[in-house]
Amino acid sequence: MFAEVKPLTLFGSLKSITFRLWDESNKKLISFRKLRQLRHEQVRKNEGNSSQEKDRRKDE
């Protein structure tokens, strides 16, 4: 288990300050900024799907 763990460098430790959340799907730490980006992408995707669904309903 621990054989796969990389040592933490000084640069890596400073970079890790921005990591706050655990991403279950990708199994890694992410920042709040990345979470906002993912949420915006999901909203855009859902908006696109809902407009396509409305178009399908009009056609029926």
N, C-alpha and C positions, 0 to 999 in steps of 0.2 A: 504494500500500500504506500508506504513512505518513500519507496525507491523511485516513484514517479513524480515526487514533489521537487520542483526547482527551487534552488536557494534564492532568498530574497536579497536583492542588491540594494544599494543606497538609492539609486535612481528608481527602482521598482517600488521601494517603500514610499518615496515622495509621490510617485504617481498614484499609489494606492489610496492616498488621502481623498481623492475624488470619488472613489468607489464606496457605495453605501448600500446597495440593494443586491439581493441574490436573484439572478434570472434562472428560474427553474427549467425552462425549456432548453437553454443553452448551457446550463450548469457553470455559470461564471458570475462574477461581480460586475455590476453596471452602475453608472452614475445616474443621478436624477436627470441630468440633461439627456442622456440616452433614453431614459424612460419617457420623457416628454416627446422625444422624436418618435419613439415606437407608438405612443398613443396617437400622435397626429397622423401617422401613417395608417393606423387602424381606423381612425375616424374617416379619413379620405377614402379608404377602401370600402368602408360601410356605406358612405354616401354614394359612391359609385354603384354599389350593389343595389341600394334602395331605389335609385333612379332607373336602373335597368329593370327592376321588379315592377315599378310603376308602368314602364313602357310595355312590358309583357301583359300586364293586366288590361291596358288600353286595347291591345291587339285582340284580346279574347272577347 
